[in-house]
Amino acid sequence: MNLQKIKQAALRLSQTTEAKRNLFLKNLSRALFRNRKKIIAANVKDRARAKTANLPTAFIERLVLDEKGVQHLTAKLKSLVRLKSGLGEVIEKTKQKNGLVLKKIRTPLGVLAVIYEARPEVTIDVAALCIKSGNAAILKGGSEALSTNKALYECIRIALRESNLPVDALYFIATGNRKVTDALLKRHDVIDLVIARGGYGMVRGVMEKSNIPVLAHAAGGARIYVDKSADLEMAEKIIVNAKITKPAACNSVDTILVHRAIARTFVPKITNALHRKDVAIVNGQWDTEFLALKVGIQVVKDSNEAIAFINQHTKKHTEGIIATDTRVIRDFVNGIDAAALFVNCSTRLHDGYVFGLGSEMGISTSKLHARGPVGLKELTTYKWEMYGTGNIRT
């Protein structure tokens, strides 16, 4: 790995056209389609090794990349082509009394290091978003998905060559040696941002070791409050969806809060609905992210107690409310500190693709630079440009 070459590739990318970067996305989509059998076969090997190693079921679920998964990746690439990166746009422009013209211009971040576990589709998400936004990237996937990631990286290199873009713009670290990653986290002279995505032990480790700013979320899981004004049929539909569509997801609901005025009716109703989907009710574990078919149910006296409960236990990732009372909804959205709030809709909608961002690098709970799904605009920064006619400071 030659970091200087990667840095130079980032500079070259920043000067390319949107059409050239879109060509990469189109070529990558075709490369994935042509090599889908090889990718899926590699993924089967990774999953077999994970099962042999007795890794948790939730972790193995995140490893899966099948025919449907490859189709979803190509669909995301096509949607990303239709979006504008915004590079080079004038965010602000002012003309001062002395004739000086000041512009604020959107630019790429530069070189990103993206460290992630499981979820091999992240390899393609990173490649697509970074090239589209004019950034170079160093990818470090988990060893459990190594075969799949190698097959995907082969497609990435094919697309870079076919698009006449620098092959050093995207570099995949194939070794599982942690010393390589640890050394990378000290290279603030070359790397502009670290994005960590995966198990929270790994994320915290990256945050502790890095000399470079880190974008990540250290924990997930959602709470949904069902107010006494809620449509209970809607509440059941939303909660079941938020729990069972992907229990291992970080936006899956872990705690259901129910207003006491409807508890006698709604608690048995939602308990039975969840039991029919093999969801276990586990109370008292309010700070646990289950990543499994488990959920807690807590009765609260009113919306104020629900807000206080959520702010005590939130991971500042995803929170939801089901209500029709506009005052309650207003108090909830103003009172909860989280990256994204969901009013009368499933918390599973917390996703960059669903938000119309084309894809995402992950979800950030940071309050600086980016919050929520990290898409194209979150991978950019800006620079100031001043134009004069011989002006000096007096």
C-alpha positions, 0 to 999 in steps of 0.5 A, a space after each residue: 500500500 503506497 499512501 502517497 499514490 492514494 493521496 495523488 489519486 484523490 487529487 486526480 479524482 477531485 478534478 474529474 467530471 461528474 460524467 467520468 465518475 458516473 461512468 465508473 458506477 455504470 461499469 461497476 454495475 456491469 462488472 458485478 452482474 458479469 461476476 455475480 456467480 463468482 461473488 455468490 460462490 465466494 460468499 457461500 465459502 465465507 458463510 460456511 467458515 463463519 458457521 464452522 467458527 460458531 459465530 452468532 446468527 446475527 453476525 452470519 445474517 450480515 454476511 449474506 450476499 446472494 443473488 438478490 443482494 447483488 441485484 440490490 447493489 446494482 440498483 443502488 449504483 443506478 440510483 446513485 448515477 441519477 444523483 448530483 454530487 454537488 462537487 464544484 457548486 457554489 454554496 454561498 456567494 457574496 460581493 463586498 463593498 470593496 468589490 471583493 467576491 467571496 465564494 464557498 465551494 463544495 469539494 471532496 474530503 480527500 482520502 478516507 479509511 473505511 473500516 468495517 465488519 461483516 456486510 460485504 455490500 459495504 465494499 461496493 457502497 464505499 467504492 461507489 460513494 467515494 468515487 462519485 464524491 471525488 474521494 479516494 478510499 482505503 477499505 478494511 473489511 472483516 476477515 469473515 467476509 474476505 473471500 466475498 470482499 476480494 471478489 467484489 474488489 476485483 470488480 471495482 478494479 475492473 471498473 476503475 480501469 474501464 473508466 480510465 480512473 486511477 486504480 490507486 483511488 480505491 485500495 483494499 487491505 486483504 490482511 487481517 493483521 491488526 497492526 496494519 490497521 492500527 498504523 493506518 489510524 496514525 496517518 493523519 498526514 495522508 488520511 482525512 477521515 476514518 469511517 468505522 462500521 461494524 461491531 461496537 467493540 471494534 468501533 470503540 477500538 478505532 475511536 480510541 486508537 485513531 489520530 484522525 477524526 472518526 465518523 461512526 455510531 458506537 451503538 444502535 437499536 430503537 425505541 418506539 413510543 405508542 401514545 394514547 392518541 395512536 391508531 393501534 392498528 397502525 402501531 401494530 403494523 409498524 412495530 412488527 415491521 420494525 422488529 422482524 424485517 431485519 432483527 440484526 439491523 441497528 435500526 430494529 426496535 428494541 423497546 416499546 413504550 406504551 401509554 398507560 391509558 391504552 396499555 390494557 388493550 394494546 400490550 396483549 395485542 402487540 405481545 400476541 402479534 410479536 409472539 406469532 413472529 417468534 419474538 421474545 419479550 425480555 423486560 428490564 434490559 433497556 440499554 441492550 441492543 438485542 440484534 435478535 428477535 427480542 424486544 422489551 415493553 414498558 408502560 409509561 404514564 404519559 408522553 413526558 415520561 416516554 421522552 425522559 425514558 428514551 433520553 435516558 436509554 437512547 443511543 442517539 441513533 433511531 427513535 420513533 413515536 406513533 401518535 395523532 396528537 400534534 402537541 405530543 408529536 411536537 414535544 417528542 421531536 423537539 425533546 428527543 436527541 437522536 440522529 433520526 426520528 420516525 413519526 408514524 412510520 417504521 424505524 427500519 426506514 433509517 437508511 441512506 437508500 430509503 432517504 434518497 441518498 443513493 446509498 450510505 457509508 453507515 449511520 453517524 450519531 456524531 453532531 459534527 460534520 455529519 449525522 444520520 445516513 452518511 451519503 454523498 453530501 456528507 463526504 464533501 467539505 468546502 473551501 473559500 475562494 476570494 476574487 479581487 482586483 489588486 485589493 490589500 488589507 489596510 
